[in-house]
Amino acid sequence: MISMEMREKSLEIPSESNYIRKTSEDILKDLESLSLDKTTLFVIKLCIEEALRNAMIHGNRMNESLPVKVRYKVADNRFSVEIEDQGKGFDYKHLPDPTVNENLLRGHGRGVFLINHLMDEVRYNDRGNIIKMIKFLSGGKDGIQDGK
């Protein structure tokens, strides 16, 4: 079992692409003391960067005056992060499948697919402008020792 105290942080970043990597690296640095394996860290980094990119490009339309809100927490052997943009949202229930032939060569549309396959839980608010991603930090869904 990973030893961890509860940590929770919130921040707002402008819709500028140079904040994507900086934000993911800052979050990973905050997780260093947990001694997570490289694969888990890679998954968290990739999913945060994809969600931030989507929030900035599709949600806030790269309007630098519109912030992206990021809230993350480590508790109960899980890492959770919420990313919120100021846009109209999107219909997350009806996205094109990037693995079918007609979508294979498209230059976009894989971020949500990757997030859904790499994180243990993914939820959206009804409007579709907030994504909550959860990654279990010990043994996957069935390995949570406290039953959550």
C-alpha positions as MATLAB code, in Angstrom:
seq = 'MISMEMREKSLEIPSESNYIRKTSEDILKDLESLSLDKTTLFVIKLCIEEALRNAMIHGNRMNESLPVKVRYKVADNRFSVEIEDQGKGFDYKHLPDPTVNENLLRGHGRGVFLINHLMDEVRYNDRGNIIKMIKFLSGGKDGIQDGK';
ca = [
       0.000    0.000    0.000;
       1.315    3.425   -0.927;
       1.782    5.646    2.082;
       0.221    9.030    1.409;
      -1.333   11.861    3.270;
      -4.224   13.711    1.718;
      -3.108   16.463   -0.657;
      -5.332   18.812   -2.550;
      -4.483   21.747   -4.799;
      -6.319   24.124   -7.093;
      -4.922   26.431   -9.705;
      -5.967   28.503  -12.682;
      -3.844   28.772  -15.785;
      -4.277   30.908  -18.894;
      -5.205   29.250  -22.168;
      -1.640   29.350  -23.476;
      -0.039   26.180  -24.778;
       3.228   26.735  -22.871;
       1.286   26.106  -19.637;
       0.332   22.554  -20.645;
       3.692   20.897  -20.030;
       4.568   23.196  -17.118;
       1.338   22.311  -15.313;
       1.737   18.557  -15.826;
       5.353   18.719  -14.656;
       4.365   20.728  -11.557;
       1.715   18.141  -10.686;
       4.154   15.249  -11.193;
       6.694   17.015   -9.014;
       4.028   17.235   -6.314;
       3.576   13.441   -6.610;
       7.305   12.600   -6.360;
       7.168   11.641   -2.686;
       4.698    8.853   -3.507;
       7.377    6.887   -5.404;
       4.954    5.924   -8.169;
       6.141    3.697  -10.992;
       7.156    5.283  -14.302;
       4.150    3.897  -16.163;
       1.663    5.452  -13.732;
       3.490    8.781  -13.897;
       3.521    8.668  -17.706;
      -0.220    7.931  -17.838;
      -1.026   10.778  -15.437;
       1.179   13.212  -17.381;
      -0.212   12.226  -20.782;
      -3.846   12.422  -19.667;
      -3.402   15.770  -17.921;
      -1.722   17.221  -21.013;
      -4.418   15.895  -23.346;
      -7.223   17.247  -21.154;
      -5.514   20.638  -20.782;
      -4.960   20.856  -24.541;
      -8.621   20.054  -25.192;
      -9.771   22.605  -22.597;
      -7.606   25.341  -24.099;
      -8.192   24.612  -27.796;
     -11.769   23.349  -27.929;
     -13.219   24.843  -24.750;
     -11.605   28.253  -24.385;
     -10.671   28.603  -28.094;
      -7.138   29.688  -27.034;
      -8.568   32.875  -25.526;
      -5.777   33.765  -23.094;
      -8.175   35.743  -20.917;
     -10.200   32.596  -20.191;
      -8.566   30.455  -17.507;
      -8.502   26.692  -17.263;
      -9.170   25.530  -13.712;
      -7.269   22.518  -12.417;
      -8.072   20.753   -9.149;
      -6.243   17.648   -8.057;
      -6.161   15.470   -5.018;
      -4.400   12.414   -3.662;
      -6.458   10.458   -1.147;
      -7.596    6.892   -0.560;
      -4.886    5.429   -2.838;
      -6.088    7.399   -5.822;
      -5.083   10.453   -7.767;
      -7.963   12.530   -9.094;
      -7.823   15.607  -11.266;
     -10.555   17.869  -12.594;
      -9.954   20.176  -15.521;
     -12.538   22.837  -16.302;
     -12.708   25.219  -19.232;
     -15.010   28.201  -19.738;
     -16.466   26.975  -23.030;
     -19.879   25.665  -24.015;
     -18.811   22.066  -23.448;
     -19.143   19.159  -25.850;
     -21.149   15.994  -26.347;
     -18.737   13.491  -24.834;
     -21.209   10.644  -25.389;
     -21.017   10.853  -29.184;
     -17.413   11.149  -30.259;
     -16.060    9.581  -33.441;
     -14.055    6.414  -32.860;
     -10.437    7.204  -33.840;
      -9.740    3.496  -34.480;
     -12.156    3.049  -37.396;
     -10.738    3.294  -40.922;
     -12.182    6.671  -41.890;
     -10.718    8.291  -38.747;
      -7.278    6.656  -38.669;
      -5.502    9.427  -40.536;
      -7.306   12.362  -38.940;
      -4.951   14.753  -37.187;
      -7.070   15.001  -34.045;
      -9.624   13.105  -32.003;
      -7.410   10.744  -30.031;
      -7.009   12.597  -26.726;
     -10.341   11.619  -25.199;
      -9.894    8.074  -26.518;
      -6.507    7.805  -24.779;
      -7.822    9.313  -21.556;
     -10.747    6.878  -21.478;
      -8.432    3.906  -21.970;
      -5.573    4.930  -19.680;
      -7.353    6.317  -16.614;
      -9.297    4.070  -14.258;
     -12.343    6.351  -14.174;
     -13.354    9.283  -16.365;
     -16.413   11.451  -15.781;
     -17.781   14.633  -17.328;
     -20.296   17.113  -16.034;
     -23.559   17.323  -18.003;
     -22.394   20.357  -19.982;
     -19.138   18.670  -21.003;
     -16.750   21.409  -19.883;
     -15.367   19.588  -16.827;
     -13.519   16.295  -16.975;
     -12.664   14.336  -13.835;
     -10.027   11.647  -14.201;
      -9.072    9.099  -11.543;
      -6.016    6.865  -11.444;
      -5.764    4.228   -8.734;
      -2.302    4.179   -7.204;
      -2.018    0.633   -5.892;
      -3.011   -2.504   -7.707;
      -5.764   -1.089   -9.927;
      -9.463   -1.046   -9.156;
      -9.427   -4.355   -7.286;
      -6.257   -3.559   -5.364;
      -7.648   -0.710   -3.291;
      -7.235   -1.900    0.249;
      -9.835    0.326    1.842;
     -12.555   -0.897   -0.536;
     -13.124    2.441   -2.255;
];
